Amino acid sequence: MNTADCYQILGVQKGVSQKEIKSAYRRLSLKYHPDRNKGEKDDEKFKQIIEAYQILKLEEKKKSKRSEVDIAYTYTEFWKQYDKKVTEEQFNRVNFAGFQNPFGVNVPESYSHNQEKAPSQISTHVILYVGLGLVAVWIILSEILK
């Protein structure tokens, strides 16, 4: 069954929205449902309606999938072109040596504002074991006080 037949079976024109297709499917499926009608012609018509709707729904999914692929391709191509134009040199040209400290403090050149002091292992272990000890005491007390 081709898509033109599907549109004809559902009684909609080609190019209508998915919402209108779904509406036509629901209307016709209620009309020709085997529980409402006992005729064999109605049963066949119901099967055709279901098949037509599924084919049109699948076509819509394929279209949206193609557009998603196109968007992803366009996105990657944009960034490829952007990366060709923008190199790291453009970002490394800034020289902060020319700035003066407004507060009059002498700061060595190697100073970086986002340097962090490495945490000591002793303080990490103390925090860990004190926390574990407190949890153990809490468990013991909760068992005793039951």
C-alpha positions as CSV (number, residue, x, y, z in Angstrom):
1,M,0.0,0.0,0.0
2,N,1.5,3.4,-1.0
3,T,1.0,6.7,0.8
4,A,-1.5,8.0,-1.7
5,D,-3.8,5.0,-0.9
6,C,-3.3,5.7,2.8
7,Y,-4.5,9.2,2.5
8,Q,-7.5,8.1,0.4
9,I,-8.4,5.4,3.0
10,L,-8.3,7.9,5.8
11,G,-10.2,10.5,3.8
12,V,-7.6,13.3,4.2
13,Q,-5.7,15.3,1.6
14,K,-2.0,14.8,1.1
15,G,0.1,17.2,3.1
16,V,-2.2,17.6,6.1
17,S,-0.8,17.7,9.6
18,Q,-0.2,14.6,11.8
19,K,-2.9,15.9,14.1
20,E,-5.5,15.8,11.3
21,I,-4.4,12.3,10.3
22,K,-4.7,11.1,13.8
23,S,-8.2,12.7,14.1
24,A,-9.4,11.0,10.9
25,Y,-7.9,7.7,12.1
26,R,-9.7,7.9,15.4
27,R,-13.0,8.9,13.8
28,L,-12.9,6.0,11.2
29,S,-11.6,3.4,13.7
30,L,-14.5,4.1,16.0
31,K,-16.9,3.9,13.0
32,Y,-15.6,0.6,11.7
33,H,-14.4,-1.1,14.9
34,P,-15.4,-4.8,14.9
35,D,-17.0,-4.5,18.4
36,R,-19.4,-2.0,17.1
37,N,-20.1,-3.6,13.7
38,K,-20.4,-7.2,12.9
39,G,-20.0,-7.1,9.1
40,E,-17.0,-8.6,7.4
41,K,-16.6,-5.6,5.1
42,D,-16.3,-3.4,8.2
43,D,-13.7,-5.7,9.6
44,E,-11.6,-5.4,6.4
45,K,-12.1,-1.7,6.3
46,F,-10.9,-1.4,9.9
47,K,-7.7,-3.4,9.1
48,Q,-7.0,-1.1,6.2
49,I,-7.6,2.0,8.3
50,I,-5.1,0.7,10.9
51,E,-2.5,-0.2,8.3
52,A,-2.9,3.2,6.5
53,Y,-2.5,5.1,9.8
54,Q,0.7,3.1,10.7
55,I,2.2,3.7,7.3
56,L,1.6,7.5,7.5
57,K,2.9,7.6,11.0
58,L,6.0,5.8,10.0
59,E,6.5,8.2,7.1
60,E,6.2,11.2,9.5
61,K,8.8,9.6,11.7
62,K,11.2,9.1,8.8
63,K,10.7,12.8,7.8
64,S,11.5,14.0,11.3
65,K,14.4,11.7,11.6
66,R,15.8,13.1,8.3
67,S,15.4,16.6,9.6
68,E,17.2,15.7,12.9
69,V,20.1,14.3,10.9
70,D,20.2,17.4,8.8
71,I,20.3,19.6,11.9
72,A,23.1,17.5,13.4
73,Y,25.1,17.6,10.2
74,T,24.7,21.4,9.9
75,Y,25.7,21.8,13.5
76,T,28.9,19.8,13.1
77,E,29.8,21.5,9.8
78,F,29.3,24.9,11.5
79,W,31.8,24.0,14.3
80,K,34.2,22.6,11.8
81,Q,34.2,25.9,9.9
82,Y,34.4,27.8,13.1
83,D,37.4,25.8,14.3
84,K,39.2,26.5,11.1
85,K,38.8,30.2,11.6
86,V,39.4,30.5,15.3
87,T,42.7,29.1,16.5
88,E,44.1,29.1,20.0
89,E,46.5,31.9,19.1
90,Q,43.7,34.3,19.1
91,F,42.9,33.5,22.7
92,N,46.5,33.4,23.9
93,R,47.4,36.9,22.7
94,V,46.2,38.7,25.8
95,N,49.1,39.8,28.0
96,F,48.2,40.7,31.5
97,A,51.7,42.0,32.3
98,G,50.7,45.5,31.3
99,F,48.1,45.8,34.0
100,Q,49.1,47.5,37.2
101,N,47.8,46.4,40.6
102,P,45.5,49.2,41.8
103,F,46.0,48.2,45.4
104,G,49.8,48.7,45.4
105,V,50.6,45.1,46.3
106,N,53.5,43.4,44.6
107,V,52.3,40.2,43.0
108,P,54.7,37.8,41.4
109,E,54.2,37.1,37.6
110,S,53.6,33.4,38.1
111,Y,50.6,34.0,40.3
112,S,47.3,32.8,38.9
113,H,44.0,33.8,40.4
114,N,42.6,30.3,40.1
115,Q,45.3,28.3,41.8
116,E,44.1,26.2,44.6
117,K,46.0,24.9,47.6
118,A,46.3,21.2,47.5
119,P,44.4,19.5,50.3
120,S,46.6,17.7,52.8
121,Q,46.1,14.0,53.2
122,I,46.1,14.3,57.0
123,S,43.1,16.7,57.1
124,T,41.3,14.5,54.6
125,H,41.8,11.4,56.7
126,V,40.9,13.2,60.0
127,I,37.6,14.3,58.5
128,L,36.9,10.9,57.1
129,Y,37.6,8.9,60.2
130,V,35.8,11.4,62.6
131,G,32.8,11.2,60.3
132,L,32.9,7.4,60.3
133,G,33.3,7.4,64.1
134,L,30.3,9.7,64.5
135,V,28.2,7.4,62.3
136,A,29.3,4.3,64.3
137,V,28.4,6.0,67.6
138,W,25.0,7.1,66.2
139,I,24.2,3.5,65.1
140,I,25.3,2.1,68.5
141,L,23.2,4.6,70.4
142,S,20.1,4.1,68.2
143,E,20.4,0.3,68.9
144,I,20.8,0.8,72.6
145,L,17.9,3.3,72.9
146,K,15.4,1.1,71.1
